[in-house]
């Protein structure tokens, strides 16, 4: 279903295997939504897409209490977050009160409606998209919410060769279009439009258990700690970027970096984590957690530049 975009697909699998939410940032038309929907079909998971708009309400996400006139009682009506994979499309188009409704869902995997708390189905994953170009009518994401995303991905354009493959595949006259899909049998629709499941949600939960058993040496654990602490106190490591950092990465980043590295090693059929795994996945884990100062903005220094310098300067075990 997806041509190219190996980086995005790889990171989505890492998020799925390490129980971490993923934020995808990229221009429209890069198959972000299609990738998430295809992933849910591949593991036979419940999927819900929520289009974030300025008039969205928290109840539209988590649900609310509805009065039953016949019984004279309030009954809970569950919202679309009660799914395995939730696609939050254009996440930054909803105001802060809607964003805050996701905080409990993402961290505790539960929702409180009225005075009752409901657990969300497992696995539960929020996969959100953002458009970096069009900023009119958007809201900045709260730091507490951004920190709950394990990975932030920068999705880029496909190569010329990949785009040719997309062109050939999507304009093939042998494939039925959406308008004629009703006339096609269900098996043919499955081949042409959908994805046959190759795993179940139970398989994913078992895989997560295996991922946690991947071995991390004490030196590699200390390397993770050094990287995260260097984003808070770079002067301790003789790295001259302190004036550009407003806030460093949180302890959640330390946990995310270790779990994501384990999942990365697991996908490469290894039972141990190497420092290269940390370096490969580190930028995706830290780029949204290092908050830059006004001085950094004035000098056009992004958080990614700071993180790359930290990776270059901190000694590798």
Secondary structure by P-SEA (a helix, b strand, c coil): ccccaaaaaaaaaaaaaabbbbbbbcccccaaaaaaaaaaaaaccbbbbbbccccccccccbbbbbbcccccbbbbbbccccccbbbbcccccccaaaaaaacccccccccccccbbbbccccbbbbbbbbcccccccccccaaaaaaccbbbbbbbbcaaaaaaaaaaaaccccccccccccccaaaaaacccccccccaaaaaaaaaaaaaccccaaaaaaaaaaaaaacccccccccccccccccccaaaaaaaaaaaaaaaaaaccccccaaaaaacccccccccccccaaaaaacccaaaaaaaaaaccccc
